[in-house]
Amino acid sequence: MPASLLLKQDGTPITLIFTKNYQHWHSDQNENVQNWCKHQHYLGSGALSIPAANGAISGIIYGIDDFSDFYISGVLASTLVKGVYTLDLSQLSNAELAENNLSKTEISTRFAISWALQAYQFDRYSKEADVGAQLSLEDDHCYAQAHAFTEAIYLSRTLINTPASDMMPQNLSLTMQTLAETFRGDFSEIVGDDLLDENYPMVHAVGRASENVPRLLELRWGHENAPKITLVGKGVCFDSGGLNIKTGGFMRNMKKDMGGAAVALGLAKLIMSQELNMRLRVLIPAVENAISANAFRPGDVIATRKGLTVEIDNTDAEGRLVLCDALTEADAESPDLIIDFATLTGACRVALGTELPGFFSNDQNTANSLMQSAQSSADPIWQLPLHAPYQSMLKSHIADTQNSTDTGLGGAITAALYLQLFVSKNTSWVHFDMMAWNTRALPGRPIGGDALGLRAVFDYLQQRYPAA
């Protein structure tokens, strides 16, 4: 559990105010506090420690301009001195909260989650990590919600941050097995050459060059008669590019190429912990795209689980290859909804940057609802078009399709169109193309792996399939 969150312990109060109401708060303080704020040139924005007569800190005043930002605790968890803190919302009026469409419970939960996410440290290989400032909550429900969301995102972050030397298909397998055991789900996997016997030729082809044998991982959870929801996560544990090898700069962070699997697993953990009313299925094709004598090659034609043949234009477009077999299997059960997550294209990063996950969907009602959930959860995502005329750019002269285009133009769209070939028209499907990595430090988002979009998707699923 996040060590930065506590329950019902005394601590130094952090008083939240709207910056615009600072003068009102200031006028209610004693002369010493007023003078202190004046000499510190504090005008109601950000945090200021208020000293007591004995020199200790009596409290923290924390002014916020915009409560629409989810990460409302800012960097307090890593900048306040070590100790226990509590949250004081007494200065926030009900009228002001209504204007911002928020309740005190929602603010407390957001504050706690953003606090814990700021406090996150990937400390597996470091001896310097330490528990710093801790936030104590009074409300049991708020505490439970904050823990559930934080632990889910911590799981995704830690999986992505772990180097490939310790995060290969077999390690993803152990993670999924642990989740299944924790939440009384069922786990199974198909390993190595058994993938050929079970008709997952693409997963096998992409992963066969590695000494870390490829696998298809599966988790099932929930009541048999509940609506079927299937999550699919791209689990390329390291991507060298294959024979179309990446240059060093582009290969440096390819431990994160299993970010889609990490987000799917973090979301699955949150779904199960909140007991949403669904029959959850998670499929992860887990491979390493390596180079050896038996690596698949540009120009090869490989059959898929669906029966379509694919000409390999580029071995560095491998994520869509492993996903297509998993999507075919997901679609076979005719679920209510399939959502796949993948660190798929640089083109999507060019279009939207690293901090805004793009998504595609063949169901506009679902897409509209996801955008609404993104707004209400303050977890931005953005829809991109499945522009059908671009399908011809994937035309092969010797196979049913090829896996990438000659030009690379519209690369995120053509990748999504390739995946759409493996989902039935009557199956509601959403495809996320994400970075899964923070390239700069922002409040609540340290540099490294992250699960951007997870909260938005969960908000949508929770509304559609609420717990009984």
VOGU-3710 file (C-alpha; in Angstrom, 3 decimals, decimal comma):
1> mpaslllkqd> 0,000/0,000/0,000  1,171/3,608/-0,583  3,061/4,554/2,569  2,230/8,213/1,965  -1,438/7,723/2,981  -2,637/7,098/6,535  -6,020/6,798/8,240  -7,250/8,765/11,243  -4,015/10,052/12,664  -3,307/13,507/14,047
11> gtpitliftk> -1,158/15,815/11,998  -0,422/19,323/10,813  -3,497/20,734/9,035  -3,345/21,815/5,391  -6,077/24,401/4,888  -7,388/24,626/1,325  -8,718/27,925/0,049  -9,756/29,372/-3,275  -7,066/31,894/-4,176  -9,738/34,489/-4,908
21> nyqhwhsdqn> -10,878/34,205/-1,260  -7,425/34,700/0,227  -8,057/38,212/1,509  -11,133/37,007/3,389  -9,106/34,235/5,043  -6,250/36,650/5,743  -8,520/39,147/7,508  -9,721/36,447/9,920  -6,189/35,631/11,115  -4,398/37,118/14,084
31> envqnwckhq> -1,865/39,892/13,644  1,141/37,556/13,779  -0,183/35,389/10,940  -1,131/38,428/8,883  2,338/39,893/9,272  3,964/36,571/8,460  2,014/36,254/5,199  2,847/39,855/4,314  6,576/39,419/4,874  6,546/36,157/2,914
41> hylgsgalsi> 4,850/38,009/0,039  2,126/35,383/0,048  -0,947/36,299/-1,988  -3,016/33,143/-1,703  -1,505/30,960/-4,400  0,374/27,785/-3,523  1,511/26,679/-0,082  2,833/28,605/2,883  3,825/27,163/6,262  2,405/29,111/9,208
51> paangaisgi> 4,686/29,148/12,288  3,438/28,713/15,837  4,688/30,818/18,739  7,174/28,081/19,708  8,703/27,974/16,234  6,957/24,822/15,112  4,638/24,736/12,107  1,035/25,267/13,192  -0,442/24,652/9,758  -0,170/25,036/5,999
61> iygiddfsdf> -2,280/27,450/3,978  -2,716/26,180/0,427  -4,396/28,340/-2,181  -5,682/26,834/-5,429  -6,775/28,818/-8,482  -8,357/25,988/-10,463  -10,005/22,968/-8,873  -10,574/21,336/-12,270  -6,989/20,046/-12,212  -7,030/16,513/-10,839
71> yisgvlastl> -3,570/16,886/-9,289  -4,708/19,477/-6,779  -2,162/18,565/-4,099  0,574/19,697/-6,459  4,048/18,761/-5,258  3,287/19,009/-1,537  4,019/15,335/-0,893  7,624/15,803/-1,998  8,264/19,371/-0,798  6,771/19,482/2,706
81> vkgvytldls> 9,032/18,409/5,543  8,684/14,824/6,712  5,707/14,375/9,006  1,972/13,678/9,114  -0,515/16,135/7,624  -4,308/16,348/7,579  -6,687/18,084/5,192  -8,843/21,021/6,331  -11,655/21,942/3,919  -13,533/24,235/6,290
91> qlsnaelaen> -12,738/27,314/4,190  -14,475/25,903/1,092  -18,133/26,925/1,007  -20,817/24,672/-0,430  -21,724/27,378/-2,952  -18,160/27,562/-4,232  -17,946/23,790/-4,466  -21,205/23,685/-6,408  -19,781/26,222/-8,866  -16,916/23,836/-9,497
101> nlskteistr> -19,214/20,789/-9,616  -17,281/19,119/-6,808  -18,073/17,843/-3,316  -15,761/17,855/-0,321  -15,507/14,070/-0,601  -14,395/14,355/-4,225  -11,831/17,008/-3,345  -10,486/14,910/-0,467  -10,202/11,867/-2,731  -8,500/13,790/-5,535
111> faiswalqay> -6,154/15,436/-3,059  -5,229/12,067/-1,540  -4,704/10,310/-4,879  -2,646/13,139/-6,320  -0,642/13,272/-3,069  0,192/9,579/-3,282  0,985/9,772/-6,998  3,402/12,631/-6,322  5,004/10,542/-3,558  5,510/7,532/-5,870
121> qfdryskead> 9,100/6,317/-6,040  10,455/3,491/-8,136  12,871/2,256/-5,488  13,540/-1,350/-6,488  17,202/-0,636/-7,245  17,808/2,359/-4,968  18,886/2,550/-1,345  17,950/6,232/-1,040  14,153/5,949/-1,161  12,382/7,030/2,000
131> vgaqlsledd> 8,858/7,818/3,176  8,472/11,588/3,294  5,402/13,643/4,090  2,300/11,556/4,830  -1,345/12,515/4,498  -3,874/11,228/7,036  -7,541/10,992/6,049  -10,531/10,911/8,385  -13,062/9,396/6,005  -12,854/5,605/5,565
141> hcyaqahaft> -14,469/5,667/2,110  -12,148/8,384/0,854  -9,162/6,460/2,195  -10,307/3,219/0,540  -10,939/4,930/-2,807  -7,591/6,704/-2,735  -5,801/3,452/-1,994  -7,591/1,542/-4,744  -6,810/4,099/-7,451  -3,278/4,680/-6,249
151> eaiylsrtli> -2,393/0,994/-6,033  -3,718/0,400/-9,553  -1,612/3,226/-10,992  1,396/2,216/-8,880  1,159/-1,273/-10,399  1,157/0,104/-13,946  3,996/2,521/-13,220  6,187/-0,076/-11,565  5,701/-2,650/-14,322  6,705/-0,091/-16,955
161> ntpasdmmpq> 9,650/1,269/-14,949  11,133/-2,175/-14,319  14,036/-2,873/-16,700  13,557/-5,584/-19,306  16,133/-7,710/-17,521  13,520/-8,180/-14,795  10,331/-7,705/-16,814  10,014/-10,292/-19,542  6,983/-12,423/-20,575  7,510/-14,782/-17,658
171> nlsltmqtla> 7,514/-11,830/-15,240  4,274/-10,452/-16,665  2,898/-13,940/-16,241  3,735/-13,950/-12,530  2,120/-10,526/-12,095  -1,112/-11,694/-13,695  -1,090/-14,901/-11,671  -0,769/-12,867/-8,469  -3,707/-10,663/-9,468  -5,810/-13,724/-10,221
181> etfrgdfsei> -4,995/-15,248/-6,840  -5,620/-11,987/-4,961  -9,071/-11,437/-6,464  -10,078/-15,087/-6,904  -9,894/-15,038/-10,662  -8,716/-17,701/-13,079  -5,349/-17,539/-14,820  -4,064/-19,501/-17,794  -1,289/-19,119/-20,338  -0,074/-20,602/-23,614
191> vgddlldeny> 3,714/-20,732/-23,798  6,295/-21,103/-26,563  5,597/-23,538/-29,393  2,202/-24,338/-27,869  1,156/-21,009/-29,415  1,427/-22,672/-32,821  -0,624/-25,672/-31,692  -3,299/-23,315/-30,314  -3,261/-21,106/-33,441  -1,590/-17,917/-32,273
201> pmvhavgras> 0,961/-17,717/-35,102  1,626/-13,981/-34,915  2,392/-13,987/-31,195  4,807/-16,845/-31,812  6,419/-15,231/-34,862  7,187/-11,949/-33,134  8,514/-13,556/-29,958  10,298/-16,655/-31,227  13,733/-15,013/-31,616  14,048/-14,364/-27,870
211> envprllelr> 15,311/-16,769/-25,229  12,376/-15,418/-23,192  9,704/-17,457/-24,914  6,468/-15,761/-26,018  3,224/-16,284/-24,144  -0,459/-15,482/-24,343  -1,639/-14,628/-20,833  -5,279/-14,756/-19,794  -7,171/-13,722/-16,659  -10,907/-14,228/-16,086
221> wghenapkit> -12,872/-12,754/-13,202  -16,481/-12,070/-12,241  -19,816/-13,801/-12,515  -20,380/-15,979/-15,569  -23,701/-14,289/-16,386  -22,428/-10,701/-16,075  -21,747/-8,558/-19,178  -18,518/-9,584/-20,884  -15,744/-6,990/-21,030  -12,353/-7,871/-22,487
231> lvgkgvcfds> -9,152/-5,875/-22,025  -6,216/-6,523/-24,341  -2,750/-5,153/-23,588  0,311/-5,037/-25,817  3,015/-6,845/-23,862  6,184/-6,289/-25,896  8,604/-6,417/-22,979  11,448/-5,033/-25,048  11,402/-3,862/-28,638  14,699/-3,855/-30,491
241> gglniktggf> 12,785/-3,237/-33,704  13,678/-6,724/-34,858  15,626/-6,914/-38,113  14,420/-3,371/-38,848  16,490/-2,500/-35,817  15,935/0,750/-33,970  18,781/3,218/-33,563  20,114/3,667/-30,038  18,111/6,764/-29,138  14,837/5,177/-30,168
251> mrnmkkdmgg> 15,675/1,900/-28,420  16,716/3,465/-25,100  13,315/3,365/-23,376  11,855/0,330/-25,112  11,384/-1,408/-21,776  8,166/0,648/-21,796  6,799/-1,124/-24,891  4,740/-3,336/-22,592  3,018/-0,203/-21,291  -0,297/-1,286/-22,811
261> aavalglakl> -0,181/-4,520/-20,819  0,740/-2,562/-17,687  -2,234/-0,222/-18,086  -4,574/-3,159/-18,771  -3,368/-4,907/-15,608  -3,648/-1,749/-13,505  -7,184/-1,186/-14,799  -8,076/-4,826/-14,162  -6,855/-4,505/-10,575  -9,032/-1,436/-10,048
271> imsqelnmrl> -12,070/-3,101/-11,640  -11,721/-6,169/-9,438  -11,059/-4,192/-6,249  -14,221/-2,156/-6,868  -16,193/-5,281/-7,846  -17,748/-3,853/-11,000  -20,584/-5,895/-12,434  -18,845/-7,561/-15,346  -17,334/-10,787/-16,545  -13,808/-9,487/-17,019
281> rvlipavena> -11,332/-11,087/-19,376  -7,767/-9,832/-19,833  -5,592/-11,027/-22,713  -1,924/-10,097/-22,962  0,322/-11,287/-25,788  3,698/-11,117/-24,026  6,846/-11,205/-26,169  10,303/-9,775/-26,684  10,964/-8,498/-30,206  14,549/-9,708/-30,437
291> isanafrpgd> 17,046/-10,541/-33,175  18,474/-13,984/-33,859  18,763/-16,479/-36,699  15,068/-17,338/-36,526  13,707/-13,781/-36,259  10,835/-12,958/-38,594  11,867/-10,857/-41,589  10,647/-7,980/-43,762  8,883/-9,536/-46,717  7,732/-12,634/-44,845
301> viatrkgltv> 4,071/-13,558/-45,149  2,568/-14,865/-41,919  -0,916/-16,175/-41,271  -2,971/-14,833/-38,380  -5,366/-16,536/-35,994  -8,232/-15,091/-38,039  -6,868/-16,655/-41,226  -5,848/-13,407/-42,906  -2,309/-13,392/-44,272  -0,009/-10,461/-43,515
311> eidntdaegr> 3,028/-9,367/-45,466  5,641/-7,954/-43,101  6,601/-4,513/-44,337  8,506/-3,629/-41,168  9,452/-5,799/-38,199  9,322/-2,717/-35,981  5,556/-2,625/-36,466  5,281/-5,706/-34,289  2,790/-4,532/-31,665  -0,154/-4,698/-34,033
321> lvlcdaltea> 0,936/-8,210/-35,034  0,710/-9,662/-31,540  -2,447/-7,681/-30,841  -4,278/-8,967/-33,910  -4,232/-12,580/-32,699  -5,365/-11,508/-29,233  -8,149/-9,341/-30,679  -9,368/-12,232/-32,824  -9,630/-14,392/-29,716  -11,290/-11,596/-27,743
331> daespdliid> -13,846/-11,062/-30,493  -14,684/-14,783/-30,674  -16,684/-14,546/-27,439  -18,769/-11,591/-28,703  -18,202/-9,452/-25,597  -20,117/-6,259/-24,869  -16,904/-4,313/-25,265  -13,243/-4,822/-26,171  -10,670/-2,244/-25,120  -7,052/-2,615/-26,156
341> fatltgacrv> -4,129/-0,582/-24,861  -0,856/-0,252/-26,737  2,267/1,868/-27,006  1,784/1,517/-30,726  2,902/4,441/-32,887  5,186/7,442/-32,813  2,660/9,032/-35,159  0,148/9,375/-32,333  2,791/11,093/-30,207  3,499/13,530/-33,037
351> algtelpgff> -0,217/14,287/-33,330  -1,113/14,554/-29,634  2,163/14,709/-27,724  3,181/12,366/-24,940  0,634/13,435/-22,318  -2,612/12,897/-24,247  -3,520/9,294/-25,104  -5,297/8,923/-28,422  -8,076/6,441/-28,965  -10,083/5,043/-31,858
361> sndqntansl> -13,477/3,357/-31,748  -15,939/1,727/-34,113  -18,766/2,730/-31,734  -19,389/6,482/-31,569  -21,717/6,226/-28,574  -18,950/4,552/-26,581  -16,437/7,120/-27,822  -18,694/9,997/-26,772  -19,171/8,494/-23,321  -15,420/8,015/-22,920
371> mqsaqssadp> -14,815/11,665/-23,751  -17,401/12,674/-21,132  -15,722/10,433/-18,564  -12,368/11,945/-19,414  -13,769/15,369/-18,619  -15,513/14,383/-15,387  -12,484/12,441/-14,115  -10,019/15,145/-15,256  -8,034/12,487/-17,113  -7,759/13,748/-20,700
381> iwqlplhapy> -7,891/11,465/-23,740  -8,699/12,300/-27,353  -10,537/10,501/-30,144  -8,875/10,057/-33,528  -10,661/8,917/-36,707  -10,825/5,459/-38,245  -10,553/7,037/-41,693  -11,560/4,137/-43,945  -9,995/5,452/-47,215  -6,542/4,990/-45,632
391> qsmlkshiad> -7,135/1,221/-45,536  -5,819/1,008/-49,109  -2,424/2,181/-47,852  -2,035/-1,258/-46,220  -2,618/-3,109/-49,490  -0,241/-5,988/-50,236  0,312/-7,468/-53,681  0,907/-10,972/-52,335  -1,090/-11,194/-49,080  -4,410/-10,061/-47,639
401> tqnstdtglg> -2,754/-7,005/-46,066  0,594/-5,720/-44,893  1,426/-4,561/-41,416  2,528/-0,984/-42,157  2,550/1,552/-44,945  5,352/2,629/-47,255  5,023/6,317/-46,349  4,316/6,296/-42,617  1,845/9,142/-43,112  -1,250/8,812/-40,943
411> gaitaalylq> 0,584/6,082/-39,062  -1,655/6,005/-35,984  -4,746/5,738/-38,183  -3,386/3,000/-40,442  -2,260/1,017/-37,387  -5,780/1,272/-35,952  -7,290/0,300/-39,311  -5,055/-2,772/-39,369  -6,331/-3,801/-35,923  -9,931/-3,166/-36,953
421> lfvskntswv> -9,608/-6,004/-39,492  -9,605/-8,424/-36,558  -12,747/-7,161/-34,787  -16,280/-7,893/-35,989  -18,347/-4,929/-37,123  -20,991/-5,660/-34,500  -18,470/-5,756/-31,620  -17,954/-2,483/-29,750  -14,214/-1,855/-29,759  -11,873/0,853/-28,458
431> hfdmmawntr> -8,172/1,045/-29,267  -5,821/3,226/-27,186  -2,505/4,388/-28,644  -0,495/5,806/-25,745  2,974/6,822/-24,634  2,677/5,287/-21,127  5,687/7,371/-20,127  6,126/10,844/-18,632  8,927/12,683/-20,398  8,847/15,571/-17,927
441> alpgrpiggd> 8,014/15,865/-14,246  4,614/17,403/-13,499  2,651/17,428/-10,216  1,657/13,837/-9,487  3,463/12,584/-12,584  7,180/11,892/-12,128  9,342/11,074/-15,128  8,869/7,420/-16,071  6,067/4,957/-16,627  2,466/6,038/-16,136
451> alglravfdy> -1,125/4,946/-16,707  -2,580/8,027/-18,371  -6,166/7,375/-19,386  -6,751/4,658/-16,785  -9,006/6,820/-14,615  -11,063/7,973/-17,598  -11,693/4,418/-18,773  -12,540/3,256/-15,261  -14,987/6,139/-14,817  -16,762/5,062/-18,001
461> lqqrypaa> -16,843/1,385/-17,008  -18,020/2,187/-13,494  -20,954/4,156/-14,843  -21,868/1,468/-17,364  -21,290/-1,560/-15,103  -21,650/-0,314/-11,516  -21,012/-2,642/-8,604  -24,122/-4,379/-7,322
//
